[in-house]
């Protein structure tokens, strides 16, 4: 049986967990997800373990269970976004894509011509989702954001742990996973809205916003 998102193409320029979790859900629903990774190394989570599905050998890197649990049903391509050739490949992919997901620091992709204002000129119907720690604007927008620090600043640690004890991090990267869920829901809503307004949208998702929500 065809998936609900069959025919939808997603370009995934995100790394680690929140973005990949969102794109994995879209892939599970039937979308074609093309994951863009760094040449030679790939996503950091390829090396996060144990456990490993396959151990490192003299010719092959390890295959971490973490990576496979967040990137199933995807295609992968290695592209160096710092080079003009790599940037052009991504732009060519975007021309026929429906969704673009990234989790770089605010303004980072503008240096490579891969920000929303540039890409929507190539594809006005593109749904562009940016994931950051603190959002695109505001006093903390330029700060990097990671799950553990957001759990602390957002208050989750204050309700985790033993009674009358110190704040404690949740056992899993809960903020990242929740952010991925919010992202996939927002993208699905934008895809539905596109049927009515006939254009794409920009989605700004912040880990802190998700944690507080």
Secondary structure, 3 states (H helix, E strand, C coil): CCCCCCCCEEEEECCCCHHHHHHHHHHHCCCEEEEEECCCCCCHHHHCCCCEEECCCCCCCCEEHHHHHHCCCEEEEECCCCCHHHHHHHHHHHHCCCEEEECCCCCCHHHHCCCHHHHHHHCCCCEEEEEECCCCCCCCCCCCCCHHHHHHHHCHHHHCCCCCCCCCCCCCCHHHHHHHHHHHHHHHHHHHHHHHHCCCCEEEEEHHHHHHC
